[in-house]
Amino acid sequence: MTFEESLKRLEEIVRQMEQGNVPLQESLNLFEEGSKLARACASMLDEAECKVVRLMKGEDGKPVEMEFTDGTDV
């Protein structure tokens, strides 16, 4: 699953559980699935952060400050 798909499913799970009309066993199953999705999303975010940090390093390996752009000039 992509990050976006995982996040969307996690939001669906939260909505279902917030309604309060899900049987106990199904709630436990949803909680387990949601926990796995949350860990997967956190892992994907960590990986993305590492890539950004690597991309922002200069030739000498030190961080390079880059001007923020909105992405339209890429």
Biopython code that builds the backbone (N, CA, C, O; Angstrom):
import numpy as np
from Bio.PDB.StructureBuilder import StructureBuilder

atoms = [
    (1, "MET", "N", (0.840, -1.192, 0.000)),
    (1, "MET", "CA", (0.000, 0.000, 0.000)),
    (1, "MET", "C", (0.881, 1.250, 0.000)),
    (1, "MET", "O", (1.948, 1.274, 0.614)),
    (2, "THR", "N", (0.425, 2.262, -0.685)),
    (2, "THR", "CA", (1.128, 3.535, -0.640)),
    (2, "THR", "C", (0.819, 4.238, 0.677)),
    (2, "THR", "O", (-0.077, 3.832, 1.417)),
    (3, "PHE", "N", (1.570, 5.295, 0.957)),
    (3, "PHE", "CA", (1.320, 6.073, 2.166)),
    (3, "PHE", "C", (-0.111, 6.605, 2.157)),
    (3, "PHE", "O", (-0.819, 6.526, 3.161)),
    (4, "GLU", "N", (-0.521, 7.139, 1.028)),
    (4, "GLU", "CA", (-1.849, 7.737, 0.922)),
    (4, "GLU", "C", (-2.949, 6.703, 1.111)),
    (4, "GLU", "O", (-3.955, 6.981, 1.764)),
    (5, "GLU", "N", (-2.768, 5.516, 0.547)),
    (5, "GLU", "CA", (-3.756, 4.447, 0.709)),
    (5, "GLU", "C", (-3.831, 3.997, 2.174)),
    (5, "GLU", "O", (-4.913, 3.781, 2.719)),
    (6, "SER", "N", (-2.662, 3.864, 2.790)),
    (6, "SER", "CA", (-2.613, 3.459, 4.191)),
    (6, "SER", "C", (-3.286, 4.485, 5.083)),
    (6, "SER", "O", (-4.046, 4.133, 5.985)),
    (7, "LEU", "N", (-3.003, 5.754, 4.830)),
    (7, "LEU", "CA", (-3.591, 6.820, 5.627)),
    (7, "LEU", "C", (-5.109, 6.864, 5.449)),
    (7, "LEU", "O", (-5.845, 7.067, 6.414)),
    (8, "LYS", "N", (-5.572, 6.674, 4.216)),
    (8, "LYS", "CA", (-7.014, 6.674, 3.952)),
    (8, "LYS", "C", (-7.696, 5.524, 4.700)),
    (8, "LYS", "O", (-8.754, 5.709, 5.302)),
    (9, "ARG", "N", (-7.087, 4.344, 4.658)),
    (9, "ARG", "CA", (-7.663, 3.189, 5.367)),
    (9, "ARG", "C", (-7.647, 3.431, 6.874)),
    (9, "ARG", "O", (-8.602, 3.079, 7.567)),
    (10, "LEU", "N", (-6.584, 4.022, 7.379)),
    (10, "LEU", "CA", (-6.492, 4.333, 8.805)),
    (10, "LEU", "C", (-7.599, 5.298, 9.210)),
    (10, "LEU", "O", (-8.201, 5.144, 10.273)),
    (11, "GLU", "N", (-7.870, 6.291, 8.369)),
    (11, "GLU", "CA", (-8.955, 7.231, 8.650)),
    (11, "GLU", "C", (-10.306, 6.522, 8.660)),
    (11, "GLU", "O", (-11.163, 6.834, 9.486)),
    (12, "GLU", "N", (-10.502, 5.564, 7.742)),
    (12, "GLU", "CA", (-11.738, 4.787, 7.711)),
    (12, "GLU", "C", (-11.912, 3.989, 9.011)),
    (12, "GLU", "O", (-13.006, 3.922, 9.572)),
    (13, "ILE", "N", (-10.829, 3.396, 9.467)),
    (13, "ILE", "CA", (-10.872, 2.607, 10.699)),
    (13, "ILE", "C", (-11.248, 3.499, 11.878)),
    (13, "ILE", "O", (-12.086, 3.126, 12.699)),
    (14, "VAL", "N", (-10.637, 4.661, 11.959)),
    (14, "VAL", "CA", (-10.932, 5.588, 13.056)),
    (14, "VAL", "C", (-12.405, 5.988, 13.024)),
    (14, "VAL", "O", (-13.065, 6.020, 14.062)),
    (15, "ARG", "N", (-12.919, 6.294, 11.831)),
    (15, "ARG", "CA", (-14.340, 6.665, 11.706)),
    (15, "ARG", "C", (-15.248, 5.539, 12.202)),
    (15, "ARG", "O", (-16.203, 5.778, 12.941)),
    (16, "GLN", "N", (-14.936, 4.307, 11.783)),
    (16, "GLN", "CA", (-15.753, 3.161, 12.198)),
    (16, "GLN", "C", (-15.736, 3.012, 13.717)),
    (16, "GLN", "O", (-16.779, 2.809, 14.338)),
    (17, "MET", "N", (-14.567, 3.114, 14.302)),
    (17, "MET", "CA", (-14.451, 2.906, 15.739)),
    (17, "MET", "C", (-15.071, 4.049, 16.528)),
    (17, "MET", "O", (-15.596, 3.829, 17.620)),
    (18, "GLU", "N", (-15.021, 5.258, 16.000)),
    (18, "GLU", "CA", (-15.623, 6.401, 16.686)),
    (18, "GLU", "C", (-17.144, 6.324, 16.715)),
    (18, "GLU", "O", (-17.777, 6.891, 17.606)),
    (19, "GLN", "N", (-17.733, 5.632, 15.754)),
    (19, "GLN", "CA", (-19.184, 5.493, 15.735)),
    (19, "GLN", "C", (-19.683, 4.701, 16.936)),
    (19, "GLN", "O", (-20.812, 4.894, 17.388)),
    (20, "GLY", "N", (-18.842, 3.811, 17.451)),
    (20, "GLY", "CA", (-19.188, 3.072, 18.659)),
    (20, "GLY", "C", (-20.158, 1.924, 18.481)),
    (20, "GLY", "O", (-20.632, 1.369, 19.472)),
    (21, "ASN", "N", (-20.469, 1.551, 17.257)),
    (21, "ASN", "CA", (-21.432, 0.468, 17.052)),
    (21, "ASN", "C", (-20.786, -0.786, 16.459)),
    (21, "ASN", "O", (-21.468, -1.628, 15.875)),
    (22, "VAL", "N", (-19.465, -0.901, 16.614)),
    (22, "VAL", "CA", (-18.750, -2.059, 16.090)),
    (22, "VAL", "C", (-18.604, -3.088, 17.217)),
    (22, "VAL", "O", (-18.193, -2.734, 18.321)),
    (23, "PRO", "N", (-18.934, -4.348, 16.952)),
    (23, "PRO", "CA", (-18.779, -5.382, 17.979)),
    (23, "PRO", "C", (-17.335, -5.455, 18.492)),
    (23, "PRO", "O", (-16.393, -5.071, 17.799)),
    (24, "LEU", "N", (-17.189, -5.951, 19.705)),
    (24, "LEU", "CA", (-15.890, -5.983, 20.371)),
    (24, "LEU", "C", (-14.812, -6.666, 19.539)),
    (24, "LEU", "O", (-13.736, -6.097, 19.353)),
    (25, "GLN", "N", (-15.068, -7.856, 19.041)),
    (25, "GLN", "CA", (-14.050, -8.582, 18.281)),
    (25, "GLN", "C", (-13.651, -7.817, 17.028)),
    (25, "GLN", "O", (-12.471, -7.760, 16.682)),
    (26, "GLU", "N", (-14.620, -7.235, 16.352)),
    (26, "GLU", "CA", (-14.306, -6.446, 15.156)),
    (26, "GLU", "C", (-13.511, -5.192, 15.541)),
    (26, "GLU", "O", (-12.609, -4.778, 14.813)),
    (27, "SER", "N", (-13.846, -4.597, 16.680)),
    (27, "SER", "CA", (-13.087, -3.444, 17.167)),
    (27, "SER", "C", (-11.632, -3.809, 17.410)),
    (27, "SER", "O", (-10.724, -3.056, 17.059)),
    (28, "LEU", "N", (-11.420, -4.976, 18.017)),
    (28, "LEU", "CA", (-10.050, -5.431, 18.254)),
    (28, "LEU", "C", (-9.307, -5.666, 16.946)),
    (28, "LEU", "O", (-8.134, -5.315, 16.817)),
    (29, "ASN", "N", (-10.001, -6.266, 15.975)),
    (29, "ASN", "CA", (-9.382, -6.489, 14.663)),
    (29, "ASN", "C", (-9.050, -5.161, 13.986)),
    (29, "ASN", "O", (-7.976, -4.999, 13.405)),
    (30, "LEU", "N", (-9.981, -4.217, 14.067)),
    (30, "LEU", "CA", (-9.736, -2.904, 13.469)),
    (30, "LEU", "C", (-8.584, -2.187, 14.168)),
    (30, "LEU", "O", (-7.761, -1.544, 13.518)),
    (31, "PHE", "N", (-8.530, -2.301, 15.500)),
    (31, "PHE", "CA", (-7.447, -1.680, 16.252)),
    (31, "PHE", "C", (-6.100, -2.265, 15.842)),
    (31, "PHE", "O", (-5.126, -1.532, 15.666)),
    (32, "GLU", "N", (-6.048, -3.579, 15.691)),
    (32, "GLU", "CA", (-4.810, -4.243, 15.272)),
    (32, "GLU", "C", (-4.392, -3.777, 13.875)),
    (32, "GLU", "O", (-3.225, -3.462, 13.642)),
    (33, "GLU", "N", (-5.348, -3.737, 12.955)),
    (33, "GLU", "CA", (-5.053, -3.283, 11.598)),
    (33, "GLU", "C", (-4.596, -1.831, 11.613)),
    (33, "GLU", "O", (-3.638, -1.467, 10.931)),
    (34, "GLY", "N", (-5.283, -1.005, 12.393)),
    (34, "GLY", "CA", (-4.919, 0.402, 12.488)),
    (34, "GLY", "C", (-3.528, 0.603, 13.059)),
    (34, "GLY", "O", (-2.786, 1.474, 12.604)),
    (35, "SER", "N", (-3.169, -0.201, 14.058)),
    (35, "SER", "CA", (-1.832, -0.110, 14.646)),
    (35, "SER", "C", (-0.758, -0.451, 13.622)),
    (35, "SER", "O", (0.272, 0.219, 13.545)),
    (36, "LYS", "N", (-1.002, -1.493, 12.837)),
    (36, "LYS", "CA", (-0.051, -1.878, 11.784)),
    (36, "LYS", "C", (0.070, -0.777, 10.738)),
    (36, "LYS", "O", (1.169, -0.459, 10.283)),
    (37, "LEU", "N", (-1.059, -0.203, 10.362)),
    (37, "LEU", "CA", (-1.043, 0.876, 9.371)),
    (37, "LEU", "C", (-0.310, 2.108, 9.903)),
    (37, "LEU", "O", (0.444, 2.751, 9.172)),
    (38, "ALA", "N", (-0.533, 2.431, 11.169)),
    (38, "ALA", "CA", (0.137, 3.584, 11.774)),
    (38, "ALA", "C", (1.648, 3.380, 11.788)),
    (38, "ALA", "O", (2.403, 4.308, 11.501)),
    (39, "ARG", "N", (2.090, 2.173, 12.120)),
    (39, "ARG", "CA", (3.529, 1.875, 12.106)),
    (39, "ARG", "C", (4.084, 1.956, 10.687)),
    (39, "ARG", "O", (5.177, 2.479, 10.472)),
    (40, "ALA", "N", (3.332, 1.442, 9.728)),
    (40, "ALA", "CA", (3.775, 1.486, 8.332)),
    (40, "ALA", "C", (3.880, 2.932, 7.844)),
    (40, "ALA", "O", (4.842, 3.290, 7.165)),
    (41, "CYS", "N", (2.899, 3.757, 8.188)),
    (41, "CYS", "CA", (2.930, 5.165, 7.795)),
    (41, "CYS", "C", (4.122, 5.875, 8.429)),
    (41, "CYS", "O", (4.807, 6.653, 7.765)),
    (42, "ALA", "N", (4.368, 5.615, 9.697)),
    (42, "ALA", "CA", (5.505, 6.234, 10.387)),
    (42, "ALA", "C", (6.810, 5.819, 9.723)),
    (42, "ALA", "O", (7.709, 6.642, 9.552)),
    (43, "SER", "N", (6.917, 4.565, 9.352)),
    (43, "SER", "CA", (8.118, 4.061, 8.685)),
    (43, "SER", "C", (8.315, 4.739, 7.330)),
    (43, "SER", "O", (9.429, 5.129, 6.978)),
    (44, "MET", "N", (7.226, 4.877, 6.574)),
    (44, "MET", "CA", (7.321, 5.544, 5.262)),
    (44, "MET", "C", (7.724, 7.003, 5.416)),
    (44, "MET", "O", (8.506, 7.518, 4.617)),
    (45, "LEU", "N", (7.197, 7.675, 6.437)),
    (45, "LEU", "CA", (7.568, 9.063, 6.687)),
    (45, "LEU", "C", (9.039, 9.178, 7.083)),
    (45, "LEU", "O", (9.733, 10.089, 6.632)),
    (46, "ASP", "N", (9.511, 8.265, 7.920)),
    (46, "ASP", "CA", (10.920, 8.262, 8.308)),
    (46, "ASP", "C", (11.820, 8.068, 7.096)),
    (46, "ASP", "O", (12.843, 8.738, 6.956)),
    (47, "GLU", "N", (11.431, 7.147, 6.224)),
    (47, "GLU", "CA", (12.199, 6.880, 5.018)),
    (47, "GLU", "C", (12.231, 8.115, 4.106)),
    (47, "GLU", "O", (13.270, 8.457, 3.542)),
    (48, "ALA", "N", (11.086, 8.767, 3.974)),
    (48, "ALA", "CA", (11.021, 9.972, 3.150)),
    (48, "ALA", "C", (11.905, 11.076, 3.738)),
    (48, "ALA", "O", (12.589, 11.789, 3.004)),
    (49, "GLU", "N", (11.883, 11.208, 5.064)),
    (49, "GLU", "CA", (12.711, 12.223, 5.720)),
    (49, "GLU", "C", (14.189, 11.954, 5.470)),
    (49, "GLU", "O", (14.953, 12.885, 5.212)),
    (50, "CYS", "N", (14.599, 10.695, 5.542)),
    (50, "CYS", "CA", (15.998, 10.341, 5.285)),
    (50, "CYS", "C", (16.394, 10.695, 3.857)),
    (50, "CYS", "O", (17.498, 11.186, 3.622)),
    (51, "LYS", "N", (15.500, 10.449, 2.906)),
    (51, "LYS", "CA", (15.790, 10.787, 1.509)),
    (51, "LYS", "C", (15.949, 12.288, 1.344)),
    (51, "LYS", "O", (16.848, 12.741, 0.636)),
    (52, "VAL", "N", (15.087, 13.064, 1.988)),
    (52, "VAL", "CA", (15.159, 14.525, 1.893)),
    (52, "VAL", "C", (16.476, 15.013, 2.477)),
    (52, "VAL", "O", (17.140, 15.873, 1.899)),
    (53, "VAL", "N", (16.850, 14.458, 3.624)),
    (53, "VAL", "CA", (18.115, 14.864, 4.251)),
    (53, "VAL", "C", (19.281, 14.543, 3.331)),
    (53, "VAL", "O", (20.176, 15.373, 3.172)),
    (54, "ARG", "N", (19.299, 13.362, 2.721)),
    (54, "ARG", "CA", (20.380, 12.999, 1.800)),
    (54, "ARG", "C", (20.412, 13.941, 0.606)),
    (54, "ARG", "O", (21.487, 14.339, 0.156)),
    (55, "LEU", "N", (19.249, 14.299, 0.093)),
    (55, "LEU", "CA", (19.188, 15.174, -1.074)),
    (55, "LEU", "C", (19.641, 16.594, -0.751)),
    (55, "LEU", "O", (20.078, 17.324, -1.641)),
    (56, "MET", "N", (19.541, 16.982, 0.496)),
    (56, "MET", "CA", (19.885, 18.345, 0.879)),
    (56, "MET", "C", (21.355, 18.492, 1.279)),
    (56, "MET", "O", (21.781, 19.593, 1.630)),
    (57, "LYS", "N", (22.134, 17.419, 1.236)),
    (57, "LYS", "CA", (23.544, 17.505, 1.581)),
    (57, "LYS", "C", (24.338, 18.029, 0.394)),
    (57, "LYS", "O", (24.073, 17.686, -0.759)),
    (58, "GLY", "N", (25.306, 18.858, 0.704)),
    (58, "GLY", "CA", (26.182, 19.382, -0.336)),
    (58, "GLY", "C", (27.250, 18.372, -0.705)),
    (58, "GLY", "O", (27.269, 17.257, -0.183)),
    (59, "GLU", "N", (28.134, 18.764, -1.601)),
    (59, "GLU", "CA", (29.195, 17.865, -2.056)),
    (59, "GLU", "C", (30.121, 17.467, -0.924)),
    (59, "GLU", "O", (30.691, 16.377, -0.945)),
    (60, "ASP", "N", (30.279, 18.339, 0.070)),
    (60, "ASP", "CA", (31.153, 18.037, 1.205)),
    (60, "ASP", "C", (30.443, 17.223, 2.291)),
    (60, "ASP", "O", (31.037, 16.923, 3.326)),
    (61, "GLY", "N", (29.182, 16.866, 2.061)),
    (61, "GLY", "CA", (28.436, 16.068, 3.015)),
    (61, "GLY", "C", (27.719, 16.881, 4.072)),
    (61, "GLY", "O", (26.968, 16.331, 4.878)),
    (62, "LYS", "N", (27.942, 18.176, 4.078)),
    (62, "LYS", "CA", (27.289, 19.040, 5.058)),
    (62, "LYS", "C", (25.936, 19.488, 4.510)),
    (62, "LYS", "O", (25.761, 19.607, 3.297)),
    (63, "PRO", "N", (24.980, 19.737, 5.408)),
    (63, "PRO", "CA", (23.661, 20.193, 4.943)),
    (63, "PRO", "C", (23.760, 21.516, 4.182)),
    (63, "PRO", "O", (24.542, 22.399, 4.534)),
    (64, "VAL", "N", (22.967, 21.625, 3.159)),
    (64, "VAL", "CA", (22.909, 22.835, 2.351)),
    (64, "VAL", "C", (21.548, 23.461, 2.561)),
    (64, "VAL", "O", (20.524, 22.799, 2.391)),
    (65, "GLU", "N", (21.526, 24.737, 2.931)),
    (65, "GLU", "CA", (20.256, 25.422, 3.098)),
    (65, "GLU", "C", (19.707, 25.748, 1.724)),
    (65, "GLU", "O", (20.386, 26.352, 0.894)),
    (66, "MET", "N", (18.468, 25.341, 1.497)),
    (66, "MET", "CA", (17.852, 25.554, 0.190)),
    (66, "MET", "C", (16.604, 26.398, 0.376)),
    (66, "MET", "O", (15.884, 26.253, 1.364)),
    (67, "GLU", "N", (16.356, 27.274, -0.573)),
    (67, "GLU", "CA", (15.166, 28.112, -0.522)),
    (67, "GLU", "C", (13.942, 27.255, -0.799)),
    (67, "GLU", "O", (13.940, 26.426, -1.709)),
    (68, "PHE", "N", (12.905, 27.465, -0.004)),
    (68, "PHE", "CA", (11.665, 26.727, -0.192)),
    (68, "PHE", "C", (10.945, 27.255, -1.431)),
    (68, "PHE", "O", (10.863, 28.464, -1.649)),
    (69, "THR", "N", (10.425, 26.328, -2.239)),
    (69, "THR", "CA", (9.592, 26.703, -3.384)),
    (69, "THR", "C", (8.301, 25.927, -3.297)),
    (69, "THR", "O", (8.222, 24.910, -2.607)),
    (70, "ASP", "N", (7.301, 26.398, -3.987)),
    (70, "ASP", "CA", (6.011, 25.709, -3.949)),
    (70, "ASP", "C", (5.927, 24.567, -4.955)),
    (70, "ASP", "O", (4.887, 23.918, -5.072)),
    (71, "GLY", "N", (7.007, 24.319, -5.676)),
    (71, "GLY", "CA", (7.055, 23.205, -6.601)),
    (71, "GLY", "C", (6.597, 23.538, -8.005)),
    (71, "GLY", "O", (6.676, 22.681, -8.885)),
    (72, "THR", "N", (6.120, 24.747, -8.253)),
    (72, "THR", "CA", (5.640, 25.085, -9.591)),
    (72, "THR", "C", (6.767, 25.392, -10.545)),
    (72, "THR", "O", (6.568, 25.371, -11.759)),
    (73, "ASP", "N", (7.964, 25.681, -10.020)),
    (73, "ASP", "CA", (9.073, 26.027, -10.903)),
    (73, "ASP", "C", (10.013, 24.854, -11.142)),
    (73, "ASP", "O", (11.119, 25.036, -11.651)),
    (74, "VAL", "N", (9.579, 23.651, -10.778)),
    (74, "VAL", "CA", (10.434, 22.469, -10.925)),
    (74, "VAL", "C", (10.340, 21.940, -12.324)),
    (74, "VAL", "O", (10.986, 20.945, -12.652)),
]
sb = StructureBuilder()
sb.init_structure("model")
sb.init_model(0)
sb.init_chain("A")
sb.init_seg("    ")
for serial, (resi, resn, name, xyz) in enumerate(atoms, 1):
    if name == "N":
        sb.init_residue(resn, " ", resi, " ")
    sb.init_atom(name, np.array(xyz, "f"), 0.0, 1.0, " ", f" {name:<3s}", serial, name[0])
structure = sb.get_structure()
